[in-house]
Amino acid sequence: MNIPRANLHVRKRSSYLRRFSIKNRLLGAFFITSLLPVIFVTLYSNVRYEDSISEKLSAFSMQVLSESAVNVSRELAQYETLSESIIVNQELQNGLKQAESMTDYERNEFQTKVNNVLGEQVFRLSNLSNVVVLTENQEPFFDLGFEWYPGSQIADSIKRINPFEGNTTWNYLRSNRGTDKIALSRVIFSADNLNQKIGYLIIVIDGKVFTRNTYEHVDLGTGGKLYIVDGFGTVVSSADPGIPQGSSYKQNEVFSKIVKGQANKSFYTQVDAKRVLVTNTYIRSADWYMVGLIPHTYIVSELLAIRGNLLYISVIILLLSTLMAMWVYKSISTPMRELLQYAKQIKLGRLDFSLSSTTPPDEMGKLTETIDQMVGQLKRLIDQVGLEQKAKRDAELKMLQAQINPHFLFNTLNSLKWSAMMSGNTIVEEGIGSLSELLHNTILDQEEMIPLRKEIDNLLHYAVIQRIRYGQSFELNCSVEREELYDCLVPRFILQPIVENSILHAGGDEGRVVKISVEISGRDGILQLTVADNGKGFDLREVQTRRHSNDKLSGIGIVNVEERIHMYVGEPYGMLTRSEPGKGTVTVIRLPLKKKEG
C-alpha cells in the first residue's frame, strides 16, 4: 500500500505533538496564539514608532541648529564689522607703517591715542577680552585687554588665516587664566595699497559669553549635547561641560563622518558605547560646524514606558490564556477520563455498564455515543456467536451421526470386493475397488487443490468403472513429461469430465474403439494438460449446449471445470477446446506450475 508523502509528513508531525500531553499542547497553543500577535505587534509598532520619532526629532533638531547657526552668524558678524572699522582706522594705519622706526615713547603715545579713538567702539561689546594688533613681523604693537595667551597660540591663529577666504579666520584660544576664548584673526592691509600687508588684527571674545548669547538656551532633550567645531575638528565652543574645548571630540565617530558627506544631515553613530543621533549644520562665515548629539535612549524613552506597559499586558494575557487553556483542557479531560473508565469496564467484560444517558453534542459526546453503539453491537454479536456455537454443536452432532452412513457404505463395498475376489470375478473386484476409492476421494476428501498424481489416480479409477459398462470401446493413455510434475497442484476433478465426454460422445455406431490420450507437460511456469481423442468431434457452434450437460457420474460439467479453474488460479489460466466433425476433439488446460509448500 503506497501512502502519499504529504500524508506521511502530517503523520510524523502529529506523532511528534502526541509526545506531549493534551494539557501541555493546549497551553502551548494558547501561548502561541495569544502572545505571538502581541509580540509581533509590539516589535512592529516599536520599530515604526522609533523610525517616526527619529525622523521627526532629526528634522526638529536640524531646524533648531539652523536657527542657532543664524544666531551664531549674527554674533560673529558684529565682530567682523568691528574688525573692518579697526583696520581702516587712519591712526592705526599710520602707526603700523611707522612701527619699525618708533621709539618706545612714541609707541606709548600712539597706543594712548589709538586707545582713546577705539576705546568707545571696542568696549561697547561686553564680551570682548582683547584687541591685539601685531606688526607685519608679528611683533606686538597694540593690546587692549587684560589677558594674554601663552605659547604659540597667537602665531598659530595667524598661520590659519586663509588669504582666499576674506583674510579672516576664527579659532579657539585659552588664556593665561585658563578661560576659553574665541579669536578672530585677519590681515591688515595698507589703505593706500591693498597688496601691502602692514600688520595683523586679533579680536578675542569670551567663549562662555558667546555661548550664552547664541545657543546656550537650546535644549535637545535629556542627555542632548550641542557644540561647535572648526574645520580642523577642534571644539571652539560647547554648552556642555562634558565636551572639552580646545581639543577634538569623538573625531572618528562624529567629525570624520560629517566632513565625509554627512554635513547638514543627520545620522546615527556610537559615542561612548551608546547609540547617538547626530545632527549638524555648517556655518559658512566661520568655517564651523554646529553639532547636536541626541541620545537614542531619549528618543525611545517613551517607547521604554510603553514596553513596560506591554510587559504587564503580556503577563495579563498569559494568565488569561492559561486559565482559558485549563478550562478548555478540563472540558476535554473530564469526558476522556469517563470514557477511559468506560473502556476499562468493557475490557473487564462488563458490557452492561454505560455512561450518562445525556451526552453533550461535541466530539467527545459523539465519540461516547459511537462507543455505546459499538458496545451494543458487540453484545448482539456475542449473543449471535453464542447461538451460532450452539447451532454448530448441533450440526457437529448431526454430522457425526451422518458419518455412519459413508462408513457403512465403504464397509459394505469392501465386503463385496472380498466376496468377488473369493469367487474369482476380477472385473467386479476391480470395479468395486475403483468405485470405493473414487467415492472416498469424492465424499471424504475436501481439498480443492490436490497433487497431479492424485488427480490421475482418480481418472484411472473412473476409467476402470466405465469399462464395466462400456467394455473395450475406448482406450485411455496417460503420459507425464517429467516425474516432478506429479507433485504439482491442480484443482481436483478437472480431467474426469473431459474424458467422460470423450467416452460418451466421441464413439460411433460402427463400434470403433475411441483412443483417448492425456499428455501433461510443464515449462516457463505453466503446467499444460492436453486431453485428445480421435472421435467423431462436434460443431463448435453447438459447444455451449453440450458443455452445459451435467448428467455425468460426478455431476461436474465442463462449465463447472472452467469456473473452478478461474476461481482457484485466476486469469490468464483456463481451458481451450478445439474440435471439428470427423476429426476428434482436443482440450488444453493451462495452470500455474506450483507445488505444495512444506
C-alpha positions, 0 to 999 in steps of 0.5 A, spaced: 500 500 500 503 506 497 501 512 502 502 519 499 508 523 502 504 529 504 500 524 508 506 521 511 509 528 513 502 530 517 503 523 520 510 524 523 508 531 525 502 529 529 506 523 532 511 528 534 505 533 538 502 526 541 509 526 545 506 531 549 500 531 553 493 534 551 494 539 557 501 541 555 499 542 547 493 546 549 497 551 553 502 551 548 497 553 543 494 558 547 501 561 548 502 561 541 496 564 539 495 569 544 502 572 545 505 571 538 500 577 535 502 581 541 509 580 540 509 581 533 505 587 534 509 590 539 516 589 535 512 592 529 509 598 532 516 599 536 520 599 530 515 604 526 514 608 532 522 609 533 523 610 525 517 616 526 520 619 532 527 619 529 525 622 523 521 627 526 526 629 532 532 629 526 528 634 522 526 638 529 533 638 531 536 640 524 531 646 524 533 648 531 541 648 529 539 652 523 536 657 527 542 657 532 547 657 526 543 664 524 544 666 531 551 664 531 552 668 524 549 674 527 554 674 533 560 673 529 558 678 524 558 684 529 565 682 530 567 682 523 564 689 522 568 691 528 574 688 525 573 692 518 572 699 522 579 697 526 583 696 520 581 702 516 582 706 522 587 712 519 591 712 526 592 705 526 594 705 519 599 710 520 602 707 526 603 700 523 607 703 517 611 707 522 612 701 527 619 699 525 622 706 526 618 708 533 621 709 539 618 706 545 615 713 547 612 714 541 609 707 541 606 709 548 603 715 545 600 712 539 597 706 543 594 712 548 591 715 542 589 709 538 586 707 545 582 713 546 579 713 538 577 705 539 576 705 546 568 707 545 567 702 539 571 696 542 568 696 549 561 697 547 561 689 546 561 686 553 564 680 551 570 682 548 577 680 552 582 683 547 584 687 541 591 685 539 594 688 533 601 685 531 606 688 526 607 685 519 613 681 523 608 679 528 611 683 533 606 686 538 604 693 537 597 694 540 593 690 546 587 692 549 585 687 554 587 684 560 589 677 558 594 674 554 595 667 551 601 663 552 605 659 547 604 659 540 597 660 540 597 667 537 602 665 531 598 659 530 591 663 529 595 667 524 598 661 520 590 659 519 588 665 516 586 663 509 588 669 504 582 666 499 577 666 504 576 674 506 583 674 510 579 672 516 579 666 520 576 664 527 579 659 532 579 657 539 584 660 544 585 659 552 588 664 556 593 665 561 587 664 566 585 658 563 578 661 560 576 659 553 576 664 548 574 665 541 579 669 536 578 672 530 584 673 526 585 677 519 590 681 515 591 688 515 592 691 509 595 698 507 589 703 505 593 706 500 595 699 497 591 693 498 597 688 496 601 691 502 600 687 508 602 692 514 600 688 520 595 683 523 588 684 527 586 679 533 579 680 536 578 675 542 571 674 545 569 670 551 567 663 549 562 662 555 559 669 553 558 667 546 555 661 548 550 664 552 548 669 547 547 664 541 545 657 543 546 656 550 538 656 551 537 650 546 535 644 549 535 637 545 532 633 550 535 629 556 542 627 555 542 632 548 549 635 547 550 641 542 557 644 540 561 647 535 567 645 531 572 648 526 574 645 520 580 642 523 575 638 528 577 642 534 571 644 539 571 652 539 565 652 543 560 647 547 554 648 552 556 642 555 561 641 560 562 634 558 565 636 551 572 639 552 574 645 548 580 646 545 581 639 543 577 634 538 571 630 540 569 623 538 573 625 531 572 618 528 565 617 530 562 624 529 567 629 525 570 624 520 563 622 518 560 629 517 566 632 513 565 625 509 558 627 506 554 627 512 554 635 513 547 638 514 544 631 515 543 627 520 545 620 522 546 615 527 553 613 530 556 610 537 559 615 542 561 612 548 558 605 547 551 608 546 547 609 540 547 617 538 543 621 533 547 626 530 545 632 527 549 638 524 549 644 520 555 648 517 556 655 518 559 658 512 562 665 515 566 661 520 568 655 517 564 651 523 560 646 524 554 646 529 553 639 532 547 636 536 548 629 539 541 626 541 541 620 545 537 614 542 535 612 549 531 619 549 528 618 543 525 611 545 524 613 552 517 613 551 517 607 547 521 604 554 514 606 558 510 603 553 514 596 553 513 596 560 506 597 559 506 591 554 510 587 559 504 587 564 499 586 558 503 580 556 503 577 563 495 579 563 494 575 557 498 569 559 494 568 565 488 569 561 490 564 556 492 559 561 486 559 565 482 559 558 487 553 556 485 549 563 478 550 562 478 548 555 483 542 557 478 540 563 472 540 558 476 535 554 479 531 560 473 530 564 469 526 558 476 522 556 477 520 563 469 517 563 470 514 557 477 511 559 473 508 565 468 506 560 473 502 556 476 499 562 469 496 564 468 493 557 475 490 557 473 487 564 467 484 560 462 488 563 458 490 557 452 492 561 455 498 564 454 505 560 455 512 561 450 518 562 444 517 558 445 525 556 451 526 552 453 533 550 453 534 542 461 535 541 466 530 539 467 527 545 459 526 546 459 523 539 465 519 540 461 516 547 455 515 543 459 511 537 462 507 543 455 505 546 453 503 539 459 499 538 458 496 545 451 494 543 453 491 537 458 487 540 453 484 545 448 482 539 454 479 536 456 475 542 449 473 543 449 471 535 456 467 536 453 464 542 447 461 538 451 460 532 456 455 537 450 452 539 447 451 532 454 448 530 454 443 536 448 441 533 450 440 526 457 437 529 452 432 532 448 431 526 454 430 522 457 425 526 451 421 526 451 422 518 458 419 518 455 412 519 452 412 513 459 413 508 462 408 513 457 403 512 457 404 505 465 403 504 464 397 509 459 394 505 463 395 498 469 392 501 465 386 503 463 385 496 470 386 493 472 380 498 466 376 496 468 377 488 475 376 489 473 369 493 469 367 487 474 369 482 470 375 478 476 380 477 472 385 473 467 386 479 473 386 484 476 391 480 470 395 479 468 395 486 475 397 488 475 403 483 468 405 485 470 405 493 476 409 492 473 414 487 467 415 492 472 416 498 476 421 494 469 424 492 465 424 499 471 424 504 476 428 501 475 436 501 481 439 498 480 443 492 487 443 490 490 436 490 497 433 487 497 431 479 498 424 481 492 424 485 488 427 480 490 421 475 489 416 480 482 418 480 481 418 472 484 411 472 479 409 477 473 412 473 476 409 467 476 402 470 468 403 472 466 405 465 469 399 462 464 395 466 459 398 462 462 400 456 467 394 455 473 395 450 470 401 446 475 406 448 482 406 450 485 411 455 493 413 455 496 417 460 503 420 459 507 425 464 513 429 461 517 429 467 516 425 474 516 432 478 510 434 475 506 429 479 507 433 485 504 439 482 497 442 484 491 442 480 484 443 482 481 436 483 476 433 478 478 437 472 480 431 467 474 426 469 469 430 465 473 431 459 474 424 458 467 422 460 465 426 454 470 423 450 467 416 452 460 418 451 460 422 445 466 421 441 464 413 439 460 411 433 455 406 431 460 402 427 463 400 434 470 403 433 474 403 439 475 411 441 483 412 443 483 417 448 490 420 450 492 425 456 499 428 455 501 433 461 507 437 460 510 443 464 515 449 462 516 457 463 511 456 469 505 453 466 503 446 467 499 444 460 494 438 460 492 436 453 486 431 453 485 428 445 481 423 442 480 421 435 472 421 435 467 423 431 468 431 434 462 436 434 460 443 431 463 448 435 457 452 434 453 447 438 459 447 444 455 451 449 449 446 449 453 440 450 458 443 455 452 445 459 450 437 460 451 435 467 448 428 467 455 425 468 457 420 474 460 426 478 455 431 476 461 436 474 460 439 467 465 442 463 462 449 465 463 447 472 471 445 470 472 452 467 469 456 473 473 452 478 479 453 474 478 461 474 476 461 481 482 457 484 488 460 479 485 466 476 486 469 469 490 468 464 489 460 466 483 456 463 481 451 458 481 451 450 477 446 446 478 445 439 474 440 435 471 439 428 466 433 425 470 427 423 476 429 426 476 428 434 476 433 439 482 436 443 482 440 450 488 444 453 488 446 460 493 451 462 495 452 470 500 455 474 506 450 475 506 450 483 507 445 488 505 444 495 509 448 500 512 444 506 
